[in-house]
């Protein structure tokens, strides 16, 4: 029993998507470093997000001066001198 107005899917689309998939798999097998890169990208992104960016922000904020109403950009080495001279922080 046929459905009126229904058309069959062309067989070319399935074979085309299969050939694209095979091409991608062949590329991954040909260049092993692509597999390694795809494996490491999520870990590197997480490392950047949770480690590198906060450390950079910490270094940038160390050049600010704390006031009663917040922080003010004030490029000076006073925070580092305080850290090195204060006996509370061992050398």
N, C-alpha and C positions, 0 to 999 in steps of 0.2 A: 504494500500500500504506500503510495507516494504522497508526500505532503505538497500541497499546491504552493508555488512560489519559492520553494526551497531549492537552493543550488548547492552542488557539492563543492567542497573546498578544493582549490587547485593543489595538485600534488607538488607543484614547484615550491610553494612556501615552506612545506615541511622539509624538503630536501635542501632548500637554501639555508634554513636555520640550522640544519644538521651540519652543513658544510662550514658555516661560520663557527659553530661550536668545535668542529674538528680542526679548523684553522687555529682557533685560540689554543686548543690543547696541544697542537703541533708546535705552536710558538713557545708555549711553556716548556715543552719537552726539549726543544732545541736550545733555548737559552735558560739554563738552570738558575742563573742569577735573578731572573724575573720572579721565580717562585720564592726565593729567599727575600727579595724585596717586598713582595706582597705579604709575606709572613711577618716582616719586621715593621712595616708601616704603622699598623695599629699600636704596637708597643712604643714606637718612637713618638707617636702623637700623644699617647698618655703620659709618657715621660716628660714631654715638653709642657703639657698642660699642668701636671701636678708637681713638677720639680724645677724645671728651668725657668719658667715664667715667674713663679714666686721668688726664686733667688734673685732674678733680675730686678723685680719690684723692690725687694729688700735692699739691694745695693742702691737703687735710685732713691728710695725714701731715706737712706742714711745721710743724704746730703740736704735734707730738709730740717728746718728748725721748728721745734714744738712751741706753740704759744697757747695762751689761755683759750683761744677760740678755734684751735685746729693746728694745722701745719702750714708753714710758709716756705716756699722755695728759697733756700739760702745756701749757696755752694760754699762750703767751708770744710776744713778737715777737723773741726772741733770735736765732732762725735768720735772720730777715730783717736784723737789725742786723749780724750776722756777715757776711752776704752783702754788705751795702752798705759796711762798713768794711774788709773784707779787700782788700788790694791785688792779690791773685791774680785777683779778679773785676773786670774793668774796668767803669767806670760808663758 
